[in-house]
Amino acid sequence: IEDRHEYYNVYISKCTQCKHFNFDKLKCPAYPNGIPVKYLDGSQVHDKRESDQKGEFVFLKESN
Protein backbone atom coordinates (compact mmCIF):
# COMPACT_ATOMS: atom_id res chain seq x y z
CA ILE A 1 0.00 0.00 0.00
CA GLU A 2 1.37 3.40 -1.00
CA ASP A 3 0.43 5.71 1.84
CA ARG A 4 3.13 8.38 1.65
CA HIS A 5 0.49 10.95 0.68
CA GLU A 6 -0.80 10.63 4.24
CA TYR A 7 2.50 12.10 5.51
CA TYR A 8 2.86 14.81 2.90
CA ASN A 9 2.54 18.26 4.45
CA VAL A 10 2.07 20.93 1.77
CA TYR A 11 2.77 23.69 4.32
CA ILE A 12 6.05 22.34 5.72
CA SER A 13 7.57 20.03 3.09
CA LYS A 14 10.08 21.69 0.77
CA CYS A 15 9.17 19.13 -1.92
CA THR A 16 6.41 21.40 -3.24
CA GLN A 17 8.98 24.14 -3.86
CA CYS A 18 11.44 21.85 -5.67
CA LYS A 19 12.03 21.93 -9.42
CA HIS A 20 12.11 18.10 -9.57
CA PHE A 21 8.85 17.44 -7.69
CA ASN A 22 5.85 16.09 -9.60
CA PHE A 23 2.93 17.41 -7.58
CA ASP A 24 0.28 15.37 -9.43
CA LYS A 25 1.91 12.09 -8.49
CA LEU A 26 3.87 13.18 -5.37
CA LYS A 27 6.99 11.81 -7.07
CA CYS A 28 10.61 12.78 -7.45
CA PRO A 29 13.19 11.34 -9.89
CA ALA A 30 15.56 10.83 -6.94
CA TYR A 31 13.03 8.47 -5.34
CA PRO A 32 10.94 6.91 -8.14
CA ASN A 33 9.55 4.29 -5.74
CA GLY A 34 8.43 6.89 -3.23
CA ILE A 35 9.84 9.94 -1.49
CA PRO A 36 10.93 9.14 2.07
CA VAL A 37 8.52 10.34 4.74
CA LYS A 38 11.24 12.49 6.36
CA TYR A 39 11.10 14.75 3.29
CA LEU A 40 7.35 14.60 2.73
CA ASP A 41 6.51 15.54 6.31
CA GLY A 42 9.03 18.39 6.29
CA SER A 43 11.20 17.11 9.13
CA GLN A 44 14.22 17.13 6.77
CA VAL A 45 15.21 18.81 3.50
CA HIS A 46 16.75 16.74 0.72
CA ASP A 47 19.64 19.12 0.08
CA LYS A 48 22.42 16.52 -0.05
CA ARG A 49 22.72 13.38 -2.14
CA GLU A 50 21.69 10.25 -0.22
CA SER A 51 23.05 6.74 -0.85
CA ASP A 52 19.56 5.32 -1.42
CA GLN A 53 18.49 7.76 -4.13
CA LYS A 54 18.75 7.67 -7.92
CA GLY A 55 20.89 10.18 -9.80
CA GLU A 56 22.20 13.43 -8.43
CA PHE A 57 18.83 15.07 -7.77
CA VAL A 58 18.57 17.22 -4.63
CA PHE A 59 16.31 20.08 -3.58
CA LEU A 60 16.47 22.85 -6.15
CA LYS A 61 14.11 25.75 -5.57
CA GLU A 62 11.63 26.18 -8.40
CA SER A 63 12.06 29.55 -10.06
CA ASN A 64 8.77 31.19 -10.95
PDB file of N, H, CA, C and O in Angstrom:
ATOM      1  N   ILE A   1       0.851  -1.177   0.000  1.00  0.00           N
ATOM      2  CA  ILE A   1       0.000   0.000   0.000  1.00  0.00           C
ATOM      3  C   ILE A   1       0.894   1.236   0.000  1.00  0.00           C
ATOM      4  O   ILE A   1       1.795   1.362   0.829  1.00  0.00           O
ATOM      5  N   GLU A   2       0.640   2.134  -0.924  1.00  0.00           N
ATOM      6  H   GLU A   2      -0.092   2.032  -1.598  1.00  0.00           H
ATOM      7  CA  GLU A   2       1.372   3.402  -1.001  1.00  0.00           C
ATOM      8  C   GLU A   2       0.611   4.441  -0.197  1.00  0.00           C
ATOM      9  O   GLU A   2      -0.435   4.925  -0.627  1.00  0.00           O
ATOM     10  N   ASP A   3       1.141   4.781   0.972  1.00  0.00           N
ATOM     11  H   ASP A   3       1.991   4.387   1.321  1.00  0.00           H
ATOM     12  CA  ASP A   3       0.427   5.715   1.842  1.00  0.00           C
ATOM     13  C   ASP A   3       1.249   6.963   2.164  1.00  0.00           C
ATOM     14  O   ASP A   3       0.940   7.680   3.116  1.00  0.00           O
ATOM     15  N   ARG A   4       2.286   7.224   1.379  1.00  0.00           N
ATOM     16  H   ARG A   4       2.536   6.641   0.606  1.00  0.00           H
ATOM     17  CA  ARG A   4       3.131   8.379   1.653  1.00  0.00           C
ATOM     18  C   ARG A   4       2.352   9.685   1.576  1.00  0.00           C
ATOM     19  O   ARG A   4       2.706  10.654   2.248  1.00  0.00           O
ATOM     20  N   HIS A   5       1.306   9.725   0.774  1.00  0.00           N
ATOM     21  H   HIS A   5       1.019   8.938   0.228  1.00  0.00           H
ATOM     22  CA  HIS A   5       0.491  10.945   0.682  1.00  0.00           C
ATOM     23  C   HIS A   5      -0.113  11.325   2.029  1.00  0.00           C
ATOM     24  O   HIS A   5      -0.444  12.489   2.255  1.00  0.00           O
ATOM     25  N   GLU A   6      -0.257  10.364   2.912  1.00  0.00           N
ATOM     26  H   GLU A   6       0.012   9.419   2.729  1.00  0.00           H
ATOM     27  CA  GLU A   6      -0.796  10.629   4.245  1.00  0.00           C
ATOM     28  C   GLU A   6       0.181  11.460   5.084  1.00  0.00           C
ATOM     29  O   GLU A   6      -0.234  12.163   6.006  1.00  0.00           O
ATOM     30  N   TYR A   7       1.463  11.381   4.769  1.00  0.00           N
ATOM     31  H   TYR A   7       1.800  10.810   4.020  1.00  0.00           H
ATOM     32  CA  TYR A   7       2.496  12.095   5.515  1.00  0.00           C
ATOM     33  C   TYR A   7       2.855  13.432   4.883  1.00  0.00           C
ATOM     34  O   TYR A   7       3.458  14.287   5.530  1.00  0.00           O
ATOM     35  N   TYR A   8       2.485  13.609   3.629  1.00  0.00           N
ATOM     36  H   TYR A   8       1.995  12.914   3.104  1.00  0.00           H
ATOM     37  CA  TYR A   8       2.858  14.815   2.898  1.00  0.00           C
ATOM     38  C   TYR A   8       2.209  16.042   3.528  1.00  0.00           C
ATOM     39  O   TYR A   8       0.995  16.087   3.722  1.00  0.00           O
ATOM     40  N   ASN A   9       3.029  17.026   3.842  1.00  0.00           N
ATOM     41  H   ASN A   9       4.016  16.989   3.685  1.00  0.00           H
ATOM     42  CA  ASN A   9       2.541  18.256   4.448  1.00  0.00           C
ATOM     43  C   ASN A   9       2.867  19.417   3.509  1.00  0.00           C
ATOM     44  O   ASN A   9       4.005  19.885   3.465  1.00  0.00           O
ATOM     45  N   VAL A  10       1.882  19.869   2.774  1.00  0.00           N
ATOM     46  H   VAL A  10       0.958  19.489   2.810  1.00  0.00           H
ATOM     47  CA  VAL A  10       2.069  20.925   1.774  1.00  0.00           C
ATOM     48  C   VAL A  10       2.591  22.217   2.390  1.00  0.00           C
ATOM     49  O   VAL A  10       3.225  23.008   1.692  1.00  0.00           O
ATOM     50  N   TYR A  11       2.347  22.451   3.665  1.00  0.00           N
ATOM     51  H   TYR A  11       1.832  21.807   4.232  1.00  0.00           H
ATOM     52  CA  TYR A  11       2.766  23.688   4.320  1.00  0.00           C
ATOM     53  C   TYR A  11       4.197  23.644   4.840  1.00  0.00           C
ATOM     54  O   TYR A  11       4.828  24.691   4.982  1.00  0.00           O
ATOM     55  N   ILE A  12       4.718  22.465   5.124  1.00  0.00           N
ATOM     56  H   ILE A  12       4.205  21.614   5.009  1.00  0.00           H
ATOM     57  CA  ILE A  12       6.046  22.343   5.716  1.00  0.00           C
ATOM     58  C   ILE A  12       7.058  21.712   4.759  1.00  0.00           C
ATOM     59  O   ILE A  12       8.216  22.129   4.736  1.00  0.00           O
ATOM     60  N   SER A  13       6.653  20.730   3.982  1.00  0.00           N
ATOM     61  H   SER A  13       5.713  20.391   4.002  1.00  0.00           H
ATOM     62  CA  SER A  13       7.571  20.028   3.095  1.00  0.00           C
ATOM     63  C   SER A  13       8.134  20.964   2.028  1.00  0.00           C
ATOM     64  O   SER A  13       7.392  21.730   1.413  1.00  0.00           O
ATOM     65  N   LYS A  14       9.433  20.901   1.817  1.00  0.00           N
ATOM     66  H   LYS A  14      10.036  20.279   2.317  1.00  0.00           H
ATOM     67  CA  LYS A  14      10.077  21.688   0.765  1.00  0.00           C
ATOM     68  C   LYS A  14       9.868  21.053  -0.609  1.00  0.00           C
ATOM     69  O   LYS A  14      10.161  21.677  -1.629  1.00  0.00           O
ATOM     70  N   CYS A  15       9.368  19.832  -0.643  1.00  0.00           N
ATOM     71  H   CYS A  15       9.129  19.325   0.185  1.00  0.00           H
ATOM     72  CA  CYS A  15       9.167  19.133  -1.915  1.00  0.00           C
ATOM     73  C   CYS A  15       8.334  19.977  -2.887  1.00  0.00           C
ATOM     74  O   CYS A  15       8.645  20.045  -4.076  1.00  0.00           O
ATOM     75  N   THR A  16       7.303  20.600  -2.392  1.00  0.00           N
ATOM     76  H   THR A  16       7.050  20.544  -1.426  1.00  0.00           H
ATOM     77  CA  THR A  16       6.414  21.400  -3.236  1.00  0.00           C
ATOM     78  C   THR A  16       7.167  22.521  -3.937  1.00  0.00           C
ATOM     79  O   THR A  16       6.796  22.921  -5.040  1.00  0.00           O
ATOM     80  N   GLN A  17       8.215  23.028  -3.311  1.00  0.00           N
ATOM     81  H   GLN A  17       8.516  22.703  -2.414  1.00  0.00           H
ATOM     82  CA  GLN A  17       8.978  24.140  -3.861  1.00  0.00           C
ATOM     83  C   GLN A  17      10.134  23.699  -4.754  1.00  0.00           C
ATOM     84  O   GLN A  17      10.864  24.537  -5.282  1.00  0.00           O
ATOM     85  N   CYS A  18      10.304  22.391  -4.924  1.00  0.00           N
ATOM     86  H   CYS A  18       9.710  21.710  -4.494  1.00  0.00           H
ATOM     87  CA  CYS A  18      11.441  21.854  -5.668  1.00  0.00           C
ATOM     88  C   CYS A  18      11.134  21.700  -7.154  1.00  0.00           C
ATOM     89  O   CYS A  18      10.038  21.297  -7.544  1.00  0.00           O
ATOM     90  N   LYS A  19      12.128  22.029  -7.965  1.00  0.00           N
ATOM     91  H   LYS A  19      13.019  22.356  -7.647  1.00  0.00           H
ATOM     92  CA  LYS A  19      12.028  21.930  -9.420  1.00  0.00           C
ATOM     93  C   LYS A  19      11.742  20.498  -9.881  1.00  0.00           C
ATOM     94  O   LYS A  19      11.082  20.307 -10.902  1.00  0.00           O
ATOM     95  N   HIS A  20      12.217  19.507  -9.161  1.00  0.00           N
ATOM     96  H   HIS A  20      12.753  19.662  -8.331  1.00  0.00           H
ATOM     97  CA  HIS A  20      12.105  18.103  -9.572  1.00  0.00           C
ATOM     98  C   HIS A  20      10.798  17.433  -9.148  1.00  0.00           C
ATOM     99  O   HIS A  20      10.487  16.340  -9.622  1.00  0.00           O
ATOM    100  N   PHE A  21      10.046  18.055  -8.284  1.00  0.00           N
ATOM    101  H   PHE A  21      10.299  18.943  -7.899  1.00  0.00           H
ATOM    102  CA  PHE A  21       8.850  17.439  -7.693  1.00  0.00           C
ATOM    103  C   PHE A  21       7.681  17.407  -8.676  1.00  0.00           C
ATOM    104  O   PHE A  21       7.360  18.414  -9.306  1.00  0.00           O
ATOM    105  N   ASN A  22       7.055  16.247  -8.796  1.00  0.00           N
ATOM    106  H   ASN A  22       7.317  15.429  -8.284  1.00  0.00           H
ATOM    107  CA  ASN A  22       5.850  16.089  -9.603  1.00  0.00           C
ATOM    108  C   ASN A  22       4.667  16.103  -8.643  1.00  0.00           C
ATOM    109  O   ASN A  22       4.361  15.095  -8.006  1.00  0.00           O
ATOM    110  N   PHE A  23       4.013  17.236  -8.546  1.00  0.00           N
ATOM    111  H   PHE A  23       4.261  18.055  -9.063  1.00  0.00           H
ATOM    112  CA  PHE A  23       2.933  17.412  -7.577  1.00  0.00           C
ATOM    113  C   PHE A  23       1.758  16.468  -7.834  1.00  0.00           C
ATOM    114  O   PHE A  23       1.162  15.956  -6.887  1.00  0.00           O
ATOM    115  N   ASP A  24       1.420  16.234  -9.101  1.00  0.00           N
ATOM    116  H   ASP A  24       1.904  16.650  -9.870  1.00  0.00           H
ATOM    117  CA  ASP A  24       0.275  15.374  -9.427  1.00  0.00           C
ATOM    118  C   ASP A  24       0.441  13.955  -8.907  1.00  0.00           C
ATOM    119  O   ASP A  24      -0.534  13.313  -8.518  1.00  0.00           O
ATOM    120  N   LYS A  25       1.662  13.473  -8.902  1.00  0.00           N
ATOM    121  H   LYS A  25       2.454  13.994  -9.218  1.00  0.00           H
ATOM    122  CA  LYS A  25       1.913  12.088  -8.488  1.00  0.00           C
ATOM    123  C   LYS A  25       2.681  11.990  -7.170  1.00  0.00           C
ATOM    124  O   LYS A  25       2.953  10.889  -6.691  1.00  0.00           O
ATOM    125  N   LEU A  26       3.034  13.146  -6.576  1.00  0.00           N
ATOM    126  H   LEU A  26       2.813  14.041  -6.965  1.00  0.00           H
ATOM    127  CA  LEU A  26       3.869  13.177  -5.371  1.00  0.00           C
ATOM    128  C   LEU A  26       5.126  12.342  -5.582  1.00  0.00           C
ATOM    129  O   LEU A  26       5.471  11.499  -4.754  1.00  0.00           O
ATOM    130  N   LYS A  27       5.806  12.585  -6.698  1.00  0.00           N
ATOM    131  H   LYS A  27       5.526  13.269  -7.372  1.00  0.00           H
ATOM    132  CA  LYS A  27       6.990  11.810  -7.073  1.00  0.00           C
ATOM    133  C   LYS A  27       8.188  12.716  -7.305  1.00  0.00           C
ATOM    134  O   LYS A  27       8.056  13.913  -7.559  1.00  0.00           O
ATOM    135  N   CYS A  28       9.349  12.108  -7.208  1.00  0.00           N
ATOM    136  H   CYS A  28       9.456  11.135  -7.001  1.00  0.00           H
ATOM    137  CA  CYS A  28      10.613  12.778  -7.453  1.00  0.00           C
ATOM    138  C   CYS A  28      11.533  11.800  -8.184  1.00  0.00           C
ATOM    139  O   CYS A  28      11.557  10.617  -7.844  1.00  0.00           O
ATOM    140  N   PRO A  29      12.296  12.268  -9.187  1.00  0.00           N
ATOM    141  CA  PRO A  29      13.187  11.338  -9.887  1.00  0.00           C
ATOM    142  C   PRO A  29      14.267  10.738  -8.986  1.00  0.00           C
ATOM    143  O   PRO A  29      14.817   9.684  -9.305  1.00  0.00           O
ATOM    144  N   ALA A  30      14.574  11.386  -7.880  1.00  0.00           N
ATOM    145  H   ALA A  30      14.127  12.242  -7.620  1.00  0.00           H
ATOM    146  CA  ALA A  30      15.560  10.827  -6.944  1.00  0.00           C
ATOM    147  C   ALA A  30      15.009   9.597  -6.227  1.00  0.00           C
ATOM    148  O   ALA A  30      15.757   8.697  -5.847  1.00  0.00           O
ATOM    149  N   TYR A  31      13.693   9.575  -6.050  1.00  0.00           N
ATOM    150  H   TYR A  31      13.086  10.307  -6.359  1.00  0.00           H
ATOM    151  CA  TYR A  31      13.029   8.469  -5.345  1.00  0.00           C
ATOM    152  C   TYR A  31      11.813   8.008  -6.156  1.00  0.00           C
ATOM    153  O   TYR A  31      10.675   8.269  -5.767  1.00  0.00           O
ATOM    154  N   PRO A  32      12.049   7.328  -7.272  1.00  0.00           N
ATOM    155  CA  PRO A  32      10.943   6.910  -8.136  1.00  0.00           C
ATOM    156  C   PRO A  32       9.977   5.919  -7.482  1.00  0.00           C
ATOM    157  O   PRO A  32       8.841   5.773  -7.933  1.00  0.00           O
ATOM    158  N   ASN A  33      10.417   5.246  -6.435  1.00  0.00           N
ATOM    159  H   ASN A  33      11.339   5.364  -6.068  1.00  0.00           H
ATOM    160  CA  ASN A  33       9.547   4.289  -5.740  1.00  0.00           C
ATOM    161  C   ASN A  33       8.876   4.892  -4.516  1.00  0.00           C
ATOM    162  O   ASN A  33       8.209   4.195  -3.752  1.00  0.00           O
ATOM    163  N   GLY A  34       9.061   6.202  -4.338  1.00  0.00           N
ATOM    164  H   GLY A  34       9.603   6.768  -4.959  1.00  0.00           H
ATOM    165  CA  GLY A  34       8.425   6.894  -3.226  1.00  0.00           C
ATOM    166  C   GLY A  34       9.387   7.757  -2.440  1.00  0.00           C
ATOM    167  O   GLY A  34      10.440   7.292  -2.002  1.00  0.00           O
ATOM    168  N   ILE A  35       9.028   8.996  -2.266  1.00  0.00           N
ATOM    169  H   ILE A  35       8.173   9.373  -2.621  1.00  0.00           H
ATOM    170  CA  ILE A  35       9.837   9.936  -1.493  1.00  0.00           C
ATOM    171  C   ILE A  35       9.781   9.535  -0.021  1.00  0.00           C
ATOM    172  O   ILE A  35       8.700   9.273   0.506  1.00  0.00           O
ATOM    173  N   PRO A  36      10.930   9.485   0.647  1.00  0.00           N
ATOM    174  CA  PRO A  36      10.928   9.143   2.071  1.00  0.00           C
ATOM    175  C   PRO A  36      10.072  10.106   2.893  1.00  0.00           C
ATOM    176  O   PRO A  36      10.019  11.304   2.615  1.00  0.00           O
ATOM    177  N   VAL A  37       9.417   9.571   3.886  1.00  0.00           N
ATOM    178  H   VAL A  37       9.460   8.598   4.112  1.00  0.00           H
ATOM    179  CA  VAL A  37       8.518  10.341   4.740  1.00  0.00           C
ATOM    180  C   VAL A  37       9.232  11.539   5.363  1.00  0.00           C
ATOM    181  O   VAL A  37       8.627  12.600   5.519  1.00  0.00           O
ATOM    182  N   LYS A  38      10.499  11.388   5.720  1.00  0.00           N
ATOM    183  H   LYS A  38      10.991  10.526   5.594  1.00  0.00           H
ATOM    184  CA  LYS A  38      11.236  12.490   6.361  1.00  0.00           C
ATOM    185  C   LYS A  38      11.273  13.746   5.494  1.00  0.00           C
ATOM    186  O   LYS A  38      11.411  14.851   6.018  1.00  0.00           O
ATOM    187  N   TYR A  39      11.154  13.592   4.186  1.00  0.00           N
ATOM    188  H   TYR A  39      11.042  12.694   3.760  1.00  0.00           H
ATOM    189  CA  TYR A  39      11.097  14.754   3.290  1.00  0.00           C
ATOM    190  C   TYR A  39       9.655  15.202   3.072  1.00  0.00           C
ATOM    191  O   TYR A  39       9.370  16.399   3.023  1.00  0.00           O
ATOM    192  N   LEU A  40       8.762  14.250   2.945  1.00  0.00           N
ATOM    193  H   LEU A  40       8.994  13.278   2.986  1.00  0.00           H
ATOM    194  CA  LEU A  40       7.352  14.601   2.731  1.00  0.00           C
ATOM    195  C   LEU A  40       6.733  15.310   3.918  1.00  0.00           C
ATOM    196  O   LEU A  40       5.915  16.214   3.745  1.00  0.00           O
ATOM    197  N   ASP A  41       7.117  14.908   5.131  1.00  0.00           N
ATOM    198  H   ASP A  41       7.781  14.174   5.271  1.00  0.00           H
ATOM    199  CA  ASP A  41       6.511  15.535   6.311  1.00  0.00           C
ATOM    200  C   ASP A  41       7.229  16.816   6.726  1.00  0.00           C
ATOM    201  O   ASP A  41       6.802  17.500   7.657  1.00  0.00           O
ATOM    202  N   GLY A  42       8.321  17.137   6.033  1.00  0.00           N
ATOM    203  H   GLY A  42       8.668  16.582   5.277  1.00  0.00           H
ATOM    204  CA  GLY A  42       9.027  18.386   6.292  1.00  0.00           C
ATOM    205  C   GLY A  42      10.024  18.340   7.423  1.00  0.00           C
ATOM    206  O   GLY A  42      10.598  19.373   7.767  1.00  0.00           O
ATOM    207  N   SER A  43      10.254  17.177   8.020  1.00  0.00           N
ATOM    208  H   SER A  43       9.788  16.338   7.740  1.00  0.00           H
ATOM    209  CA  SER A  43      11.198  17.105   9.131  1.00  0.00           C
ATOM    210  C   SER A  43      12.648  17.230   8.652  1.00  0.00           C
ATOM    211  O   SER A  43      13.535  17.558   9.440  1.00  0.00           O
ATOM    212  N   GLN A  44      12.893  16.966   7.346  1.00  0.00           N
ATOM    213  H   GLN A  44      12.172  16.700   6.706  1.00  0.00           H
ATOM    214  CA  GLN A  44      14.222  17.134   6.767  1.00  0.00           C
ATOM    215  C   GLN A  44      14.088  17.682   5.350  1.00  0.00           C
ATOM    216  O   GLN A  44      13.047  17.540   4.709  1.00  0.00           O
ATOM    217  N   VAL A  45      15.153  18.306   4.878  1.00  0.00           N
ATOM    218  H   VAL A  45      15.999  18.421   5.399  1.00  0.00           H
ATOM    219  CA  VAL A  45      15.207  18.810   3.503  1.00  0.00           C
ATOM    220  C   VAL A  45      16.223  17.970   2.743  1.00  0.00           C
ATOM    221  O   VAL A  45      17.314  17.699   3.245  1.00  0.00           O
ATOM    222  N   HIS A  46      15.865  17.564   1.547  1.00  0.00           N
ATOM    223  H   HIS A  46      14.979  17.784   1.140  1.00  0.00           H
ATOM    224  CA  HIS A  46      16.752  16.735   0.724  1.00  0.00           C
ATOM    225  C   HIS A  46      17.720  17.648  -0.033  1.00  0.00           C
ATOM    226  O   HIS A  46      17.581  17.851  -1.239  1.00  0.00           O
ATOM    227  N   ASP A  47      18.694  18.192   0.685  1.00  0.00           N
ATOM    228  H   ASP A  47      18.807  18.027   1.665  1.00  0.00           H
ATOM    229  CA  ASP A  47      19.635  19.123   0.077  1.00  0.00           C
ATOM    230  C   ASP A  47      21.031  18.527  -0.136  1.00  0.00           C
ATOM    231  O   ASP A  47      21.949  19.214  -0.585  1.00  0.00           O
ATOM    232  N   LYS A  48      21.173  17.244   0.193  1.00  0.00           N
ATOM    233  H   LYS A  48      20.427  16.686   0.557  1.00  0.00           H
ATOM    234  CA  LYS A  48      22.418  16.516  -0.045  1.00  0.00           C
ATOM    235  C   LYS A  48      22.080  15.160  -0.648  1.00  0.00           C
ATOM    236  O   LYS A  48      21.056  14.561  -0.321  1.00  0.00           O
ATOM    237  N   ARG A  49      22.943  14.687  -1.524  1.00  0.00           N
ATOM    238  H   ARG A  49      23.775  15.173  -1.790  1.00  0.00           H
ATOM    239  CA  ARG A  49      22.719  13.379  -2.140  1.00  0.00           C
ATOM    240  C   ARG A  49      22.749  12.292  -1.072  1.00  0.00           C
ATOM    241  O   ARG A  49      23.617  12.285  -0.199  1.00  0.00           O
ATOM    242  N   GLU A  50      21.792  11.377  -1.153  1.00  0.00           N
ATOM    243  H   GLU A  50      21.086  11.383  -1.862  1.00  0.00           H
ATOM    244  CA  GLU A  50      21.695  10.248  -0.219  1.00  0.00           C
ATOM    245  C   GLU A  50      22.080   8.962  -0.947  1.00  0.00           C
ATOM    246  O   GLU A  50      21.903   8.864  -2.161  1.00  0.00           O
ATOM    247  N   SER A  51      22.596   7.993  -0.230  1.00  0.00           N
ATOM    248  H   SER A  51      22.740   8.073   0.757  1.00  0.00           H
ATOM    249  CA  SER A  51      23.049   6.740  -0.846  1.00  0.00           C
ATOM    250  C   SER A  51      21.913   5.908  -1.419  1.00  0.00           C
ATOM    251  O   SER A  51      22.146   5.073  -2.293  1.00  0.00           O
ATOM    252  N   ASP A  52      20.689   6.118  -0.945  1.00  0.00           N
ATOM    253  H   ASP A  52      20.500   6.797  -0.236  1.00  0.00           H
ATOM    254  CA  ASP A  52      19.557   5.316  -1.418  1.00  0.00           C
ATOM    255  C   ASP A  52      18.779   5.962  -2.559  1.00  0.00           C
ATOM    256  O   ASP A  52      17.752   5.426  -2.976  1.00  0.00           O
ATOM    257  N   GLN A  53      19.233   7.079  -3.066  1.00  0.00           N
ATOM    258  H   GLN A  53      20.067   7.515  -2.728  1.00  0.00           H
ATOM    259  CA  GLN A  53      18.494   7.762  -4.130  1.00  0.00           C
ATOM    260  C   GLN A  53      19.042   7.440  -5.504  1.00  0.00           C
ATOM    261  O   GLN A  53      20.114   6.848  -5.624  1.00  0.00           O
ATOM    262  N   LYS A  54      18.325   7.819  -6.528  1.00  0.00           N
ATOM    263  H   LYS A  54      17.454   8.300  -6.431  1.00  0.00           H
ATOM    264  CA  LYS A  54      18.749   7.672  -7.920  1.00  0.00           C
ATOM    265  C   LYS A  54      19.317   9.007  -8.392  1.00  0.00           C
ATOM    266  O   LYS A  54      18.815  10.063  -8.008  1.00  0.00           O
ATOM    267  N   GLY A  55      20.344   8.968  -9.209  1.00  0.00           N
ATOM    268  H   GLY A  55      20.751   8.109  -9.521  1.00  0.00           H
ATOM    269  CA  GLY A  55      20.893  10.176  -9.804  1.00  0.00           C
ATOM    270  C   GLY A  55      21.471  11.149  -8.793  1.00  0.00           C
ATOM    271  O   GLY A  55      21.778  10.794  -7.655  1.00  0.00           O
ATOM    272  N   GLU A  56      21.608  12.377  -9.242  1.00  0.00           N
ATOM    273  H   GLU A  56      21.359  12.665 -10.167  1.00  0.00           H
ATOM    274  CA  GLU A  56      22.201  13.432  -8.426  1.00  0.00           C
ATOM    275  C   GLU A  56      21.168  14.466  -8.001  1.00  0.00           C
ATOM    276  O   GLU A  56      21.536  15.569  -7.598  1.00  0.00           O
ATOM    277  N   PHE A  57      19.896  14.136  -8.081  1.00  0.00           N
ATOM    278  H   PHE A  57      19.597  13.239  -8.409  1.00  0.00           H
ATOM    279  CA  PHE A  57      18.827  15.074  -7.770  1.00  0.00           C
ATOM    280  C   PHE A  57      18.797  15.422  -6.286  1.00  0.00           C
ATOM    281  O   PHE A  57      18.806  14.535  -5.432  1.00  0.00           O
ATOM    282  N   VAL A  58      18.762  16.712  -5.987  1.00  0.00           N
ATOM    283  H   VAL A  58      18.755  17.433  -6.680  1.00  0.00           H
ATOM    284  CA  VAL A  58      18.572  17.217  -4.631  1.00  0.00           C
ATOM    285  C   VAL A  58      17.643  18.422  -4.732  1.00  0.00           C
ATOM    286  O   VAL A  58      17.319  18.874  -5.830  1.00  0.00           O
ATOM    287  N   PHE A  59      17.223  18.930  -3.598  1.00  0.00           N
ATOM    288  H   PHE A  59      17.486  18.563  -2.706  1.00  0.00           H
ATOM    289  CA  PHE A  59      16.314  20.076  -3.585  1.00  0.00           C
ATOM    290  C   PHE A  59      16.908  21.220  -4.395  1.00  0.00           C
ATOM    291  O   PHE A  59      18.042  21.644  -4.174  1.00  0.00           O
ATOM    292  N   LEU A  60      16.107  21.706  -5.339  1.00  0.00           N
ATOM    293  H   LEU A  60      15.186  21.361  -5.519  1.00  0.00           H
ATOM    294  CA  LEU A  60      16.470  22.850  -6.154  1.00  0.00           C
ATOM    295  C   LEU A  60      15.228  23.713  -6.257  1.00  0.00           C
ATOM    296  O   LEU A  60      14.241  23.328  -6.885  1.00  0.00           O
ATOM    297  N   LYS A  61      15.282  24.875  -5.640  1.00  0.00           N
ATOM    298  H   LYS A  61      16.083  25.188  -5.129  1.00  0.00           H
ATOM    299  CA  LYS A  61      14.107  25.747  -5.571  1.00  0.00           C
ATOM    300  C   LYS A  61      13.594  26.070  -6.964  1.00  0.00           C
ATOM    301  O   LYS A  61      14.348  26.490  -7.842  1.00  0.00           O
ATOM    302  N   GLU A  62      12.307  25.868  -7.144  1.00  0.00           N
ATOM    303  H   GLU A  62      11.695  25.528  -6.430  1.00  0.00           H
ATOM    304  CA  GLU A  62      11.629  26.181  -8.403  1.00  0.00           C
ATOM    305  C   GLU A  62      11.669  27.684  -8.604  1.00  0.00           C
ATOM    306  O   GLU A  62      11.325  28.444  -7.699  1.00  0.00           O
ATOM    307  N   SER A  63      12.084  28.113  -9.772  1.00  0.00           N
ATOM    308  H   SER A  63      12.364  27.496 -10.508  1.00  0.00           H
ATOM    309  CA  SER A  63      12.062  29.550 -10.059  1.00  0.00           C
ATOM    310  C   SER A  63      10.786  29.871 -10.820  1.00  0.00           C
ATOM    311  O   SER A  63      10.483  29.247 -11.838  1.00  0.00           O
ATOM    312  N   ASN A  64      10.058  30.828 -10.328  1.00  0.00           N
ATOM    313  H   ASN A  64      10.305  31.335  -9.502  1.00  0.00           H
ATOM    314  CA  ASN A  64       8.767  31.193 -10.951  1.00  0.00           C
ATOM    315  C   ASN A  64       8.901  32.393 -11.828  1.00  0.00           C
ATOM    316  O   ASN A  64       7.920  32.834 -12.426  1.00  0.00           O
TER     317      ASN A  64
END
